[in-house]
């Protein structure tokens, strides 16, 4: 991937460590007024982890007519080949907590991680079912 003027290497799944009994993790990435480059950085940082059994759920919380909504759509185009990345769009801004809840509602996994707007801080959560 090219990010700004930088060439960023994305580690392919076959290069990652794989363990048969690992629980699948959902990583929820709420995004609001985030430029495409920053969202790309957040996604790439997750893709480059050695843990392999996860999905990324990006929840766009921008208003539908906002320029940042369009930035998220452009970003989604770059990741359409990745089966473990989903983009969900709110039609209007509902706030960070609602965006995280949207991600949780669209996850089928027992372990949830929610990234901060910077995409680098992860908060662990476990859903009992």
Secondary structure, DSSP 8 states (H G I E B T S, - for coil): -EETTEE-----GGGS---TT---EEEEEEESS--HHHHHHHHHHHHTSS--SEEEEEEE-S-TTSHHHHHHHHHHHHTTT-TTEEEEE-SS---HHHHHHHHHHT---SEEEEE-TTS--EEEEE---
